[in-house]
Amino acid sequence: MTRELPPTTFSAFVVSLAGSAMAHLGQAPDPATGGVAVDLQMARHTIDLLGLLKDKTTGNLDEEETKLLETLLYELR
């Protein structure tokens, strides 16, 4: 069975990380199990990882990527 994967882009990457953080916060179902579980330590780690990406990519992203990353961080925090 072949499945369609999203394009490999910076935006897809950060959206994937944000989805993981949301799942760890209990705001979205776990894609593997379909269940909802809260793991605040992993949520914090993933949000911190997104913050690190923001800091390390400053000046290297286009306007749309920057806005997406800032919005995701704002919503998760």
Secondary structure as UniProt FT lines:
FT   HELIX           10..24
FT   TURN            25..26
FT   TURN            31..33
FT   HELIX           40..57
FT   TURN            58..60
FT   HELIX           63..76
//
